[in-house]
């Protein structure tokens, strides 16, 4: 399975348009994927920044209940979790100024079940719910620096 974005190539900078409020317009980048296993029933997505100056990666997006037949992310028909800004939905890059390049890991999970999960799950809650159901993963990394 391969996750891609027309907004940035793997390992390349994410445009300011996608950065968090005040820095950019906080617009989630378009994401597409191909090569998912035939038995996939749903997808989940987690975006985090392991370069954040804290013990755990900073979570920017938790999305799930994405239809198994999807090949792109339709943001209007998915269930949104809570990011580490304390908000539901996407929260774009916003590393501390002068902290260097941060790497934003967009990780897509192909699941063998349609779990119909409730809204506003955190990353850790989602990972517990999908444990044992992940049949494939793909990761795309974008960078951002302030």
Buried (B, 14 or more C-beta within 10 A) or exposed (E): BEBBBEBBEEEEBBBEEBBBEEBBEBBBBEBBBEEBEEEBBBBBBBBBBEBBEEEEBBBBBBBBBBBBEBEBBEBEEBBBBBBBBEBBBBBBBBBEEEEEEBBBBBBBBBBBBBBEBEEBBBBEBBBEBBEEBEBBEBEBBBBBBB
